[in-house]
């Protein structure tokens, strides 16, 4: 028997998700779905709701919000035992500002079509990233992510975005945030050890671990990444002048930046990133900590509704 539980972040997309929830709810009911739901109240609440719903016998959980909400729901799946997790599937109704994970998985952002996908219930097993990092208080934490994690410019951009208004919305907000961050960011020294082999030591703009392809509101940063191949795509942008970065930014959105001098792509199962500086970490649109960072992959660890 299918038991549905929807986890709704009402403040996602500058509060628009909360305003749209009644219409989304009606669309789901029109598809014949019977379900329970709860609105999140604070950061981290979605993970708690996800964990508790699974323990209470719900076997189809749906994240309604942005990439950060989905990240929390995914982490709730890994707060229960494997047997419980294996019985459950995860759906996504993307109402956030960025929507990068649904781009990577080619899921619809159109609400009626997304509701139809949830009702249909077709599943695909996807890889999940596992990350150990230093929190801002210096303690070590372990988290899971489904799309992309990076250290450097991405973490700096997310940290700045927290304090900026999103009234512009969508692509324009992320584009202006990216341009502003490139201008202000100072490239940092880091080392990257991939599958026990040192691959880089020196200054860099960003080091990305991609399970999916998109981040930053539509930048196709790891364009060859596959969500269920058991590998992460590691993209390194070495020390590069700001004007050159800005001049090639459009190529990142198109995903044809891999041939730019100073851009390198590796594939592997794990990486350790260290730095003499505290380089900020970004993970599925959130900024939970800093280096040192260890990132690995759990092959086909979760069932997603597609």
KAURBEL-V744543 format. One record per residue. N is the residue number from 1. RES is the residue in one letter. SS is DSSP state (a for helix, b for strand, c for the rest). Layout:
# KAURBEL-V744543
n->N res->RES ss->SS
n->N res->RES ss->SS
This chain:
# KAURBEL-V744543
n->1 res->X ss->c
n->2 res->X ss->c
n->3 res->X ss->c
n->4 res->X ss->b
n->5 res->X ss->b
n->6 res->X ss->b
n->7 res->X ss->b
n->8 res->X ss->b
n->9 res->X ss->c
n->10 res->X ss->c
n->11 res->X ss->c
n->12 res->X ss->c
n->13 res->X ss->c
n->14 res->X ss->c
n->15 res->X ss->c
n->16 res->X ss->a
n->17 res->X ss->a
n->18 res->X ss->a
n->19 res->X ss->a
n->20 res->X ss->a
n->21 res->X ss->a
n->22 res->X ss->a
n->23 res->X ss->a
n->24 res->X ss->a
n->25 res->X ss->a
n->26 res->X ss->a
n->27 res->X ss->a
n->28 res->X ss->a
n->29 res->X ss->a
n->30 res->X ss->a
n->31 res->X ss->c
n->32 res->X ss->c
n->33 res->X ss->c
n->34 res->X ss->c
n->35 res->X ss->b
n->36 res->X ss->b
n->37 res->X ss->b
n->38 res->X ss->b
n->39 res->X ss->b
n->40 res->X ss->c
n->41 res->X ss->c
n->42 res->X ss->c
n->43 res->X ss->c
n->44 res->X ss->c
n->45 res->X ss->a
n->46 res->X ss->a
n->47 res->X ss->a
n->48 res->X ss->a
n->49 res->X ss->a
n->50 res->X ss->a
n->51 res->X ss->a
n->52 res->X ss->a
n->53 res->X ss->a
n->54 res->X ss->a
n->55 res->X ss->a
n->56 res->X ss->c
n->57 res->X ss->c
n->58 res->X ss->c
n->59 res->X ss->c
n->60 res->X ss->b
n->61 res->X ss->b
n->62 res->X ss->b
n->63 res->X ss->b
n->64 res->X ss->b
n->65 res->X ss->b
n->66 res->X ss->c
n->67 res->X ss->a
n->68 res->X ss->a
n->69 res->X ss->a
n->70 res->X ss->a
n->71 res->X ss->a
n->72 res->X ss->a
n->73 res->X ss->a
n->74 res->X ss->a
n->75 res->X ss->a
n->76 res->X ss->a
n->77 res->X ss->a
n->78 res->X ss->c
n->79 res->X ss->c
n->80 res->X ss->c
n->81 res->X ss->c
n->82 res->X ss->a
n->83 res->X ss->a
n->84 res->X ss->a
n->85 res->X ss->a
n->86 res->X ss->a
n->87 res->X ss->c
n->88 res->X ss->c
n->89 res->X ss->b
n->90 res->X ss->b
n->91 res->X ss->b
n->92 res->X ss->b
n->93 res->X ss->b
n->94 res->X ss->b
n->95 res->X ss->c
n->96 res->X ss->c
n->97 res->X ss->c
n->98 res->X ss->c
n->99 res->X ss->c
n->100 res->X ss->a
n->101 res->X ss->a
n->102 res->X ss->a
n->103 res->X ss->a
n->104 res->X ss->a
n->105 res->X ss->a
n->106 res->X ss->c
n->107 res->X ss->c
n->108 res->X ss->c
n->109 res->X ss->c
n->110 res->X ss->c
n->111 res->X ss->a
n->112 res->X ss->a
n->113 res->X ss->a
n->114 res->X ss->a
n->115 res->X ss->a
n->116 res->X ss->a
n->117 res->X ss->a
n->118 res->X ss->a
n->119 res->X ss->a
n->120 res->X ss->a
n->121 res->X ss->c
n->122 res->X ss->c
n->123 res->X ss->b
n->124 res->X ss->b
n->125 res->X ss->b
n->126 res->X ss->b
n->127 res->X ss->b
n->128 res->X ss->b
n->129 res->X ss->b
n->130 res->X ss->b
n->131 res->X ss->b
n->132 res->X ss->b
n->133 res->X ss->b
n->134 res->X ss->b
n->135 res->X ss->b
n->136 res->X ss->c
n->137 res->X ss->c
n->138 res->X ss->c
n->139 res->X ss->c
n->140 res->X ss->b
n->141 res->X ss->b
n->142 res->X ss->b
n->143 res->X ss->b
n->144 res->X ss->b
n->145 res->X ss->b
n->146 res->X ss->c
n->147 res->X ss->c
n->148 res->X ss->b
n->149 res->X ss->b
n->150 res->X ss->b
n->151 res->X ss->b
n->152 res->X ss->b
n->153 res->X ss->a
n->154 res->X ss->a
n->155 res->X ss->a
n->156 res->X ss->a
n->157 res->X ss->a
n->158 res->X ss->a
n->159 res->X ss->a
n->160 res->X ss->a
n->161 res->X ss->a
n->162 res->X ss->c
n->163 res->X ss->c
n->164 res->X ss->c
n->165 res->X ss->c
n->166 res->X ss->c
n->167 res->X ss->c
n->168 res->X ss->c
n->169 res->X ss->c
n->170 res->X ss->a
n->171 res->X ss->a
n->172 res->X ss->a
n->173 res->X ss->a
n->174 res->X ss->a
n->175 res->X ss->a
n->176 res->X ss->a
n->177 res->X ss->a
n->178 res->X ss->a
n->179 res->X ss->a
n->180 res->X ss->a
n->181 res->X ss->a
n->182 res->X ss->a
n->183 res->X ss->a
n->184 res->X ss->a
n->185 res->X ss->c
n->186 res->X ss->c
n->187 res->X ss->c
n->188 res->X ss->b
n->189 res->X ss->b
n->190 res->X ss->b
n->191 res->X ss->b
n->192 res->X ss->b
n->193 res->X ss->b
n->194 res->X ss->b
n->195 res->X ss->c
n->196 res->X ss->c
n->197 res->X ss->b
n->198 res->X ss->b
n->199 res->X ss->b
n->200 res->X ss->b
n->201 res->X ss->b
n->202 res->X ss->b
n->203 res->X ss->b
n->204 res->X ss->b
n->205 res->X ss->b
n->206 res->X ss->b
n->207 res->X ss->b
n->208 res->X ss->b
n->209 res->X ss->b
n->210 res->X ss->b
n->211 res->X ss->c
n->212 res->X ss->c
n->213 res->X ss->c
n->214 res->X ss->c
n->215 res->X ss->b
n->216 res->X ss->c
n->217 res->X ss->c
n->218 res->X ss->c
n->219 res->X ss->b
n->220 res->X ss->c
n->221 res->X ss->c
n->222 res->X ss->c
n->223 res->X ss->c
n->224 res->X ss->c
n->225 res->X ss->c
n->226 res->X ss->c
n->227 res->X ss->c
n->228 res->X ss->c
n->229 res->X ss->c
n->230 res->X ss->c
n->231 res->X ss->c
n->232 res->X ss->b
n->233 res->X ss->b
n->234 res->X ss->b
n->235 res->X ss->b
n->236 res->X ss->b
n->237 res->X ss->b
n->238 res->X ss->b
n->239 res->X ss->c
n->240 res->X ss->c
n->241 res->X ss->c
n->242 res->X ss->a
n->243 res->X ss->a
n->244 res->X ss->a
n->245 res->X ss->a
n->246 res->X ss->a
n->247 res->X ss->a
n->248 res->X ss->c
n->249 res->X ss->a
n->250 res->X ss->a
n->251 res->X ss->a
n->252 res->X ss->a
n->253 res->X ss->a
n->254 res->X ss->a
n->255 res->X ss->c
n->256 res->X ss->c
n->257 res->X ss->c
n->258 res->X ss->c
n->259 res->X ss->c
n->260 res->X ss->c
n->261 res->X ss->c
n->262 res->X ss->c
n->263 res->X ss->b
n->264 res->X ss->b
n->265 res->X ss->b
n->266 res->X ss->b
n->267 res->X ss->b
n->268 res->X ss->b
n->269 res->X ss->c
n->270 res->X ss->b
n->271 res->X ss->b
n->272 res->X ss->b
n->273 res->X ss->b
n->274 res->X ss->b
n->275 res->X ss->c
n->276 res->X ss->c
n->277 res->X ss->c
n->278 res->X ss->c
n->279 res->X ss->c
n->280 res->X ss->b
n->281 res->X ss->b
n->282 res->X ss->b
n->283 res->X ss->b
n->284 res->X ss->c
n->285 res->X ss->c
n->286 res->X ss->b
n->287 res->X ss->b
n->288 res->X ss->b
n->289 res->X ss->b
n->290 res->X ss->b
n->291 res->X ss->b
n->292 res->X ss->b
n->293 res->X ss->b
n->294 res->X ss->b
n->295 res->X ss->b
n->296 res->X ss->b
n->297 res->X ss->b
n->298 res->X ss->b
n->299 res->X ss->b
n->300 res->X ss->b
n->301 res->X ss->b
n->302 res->X ss->b
n->303 res->X ss->b
n->304 res->X ss->b
n->305 res->X ss->b
n->306 res->X ss->c
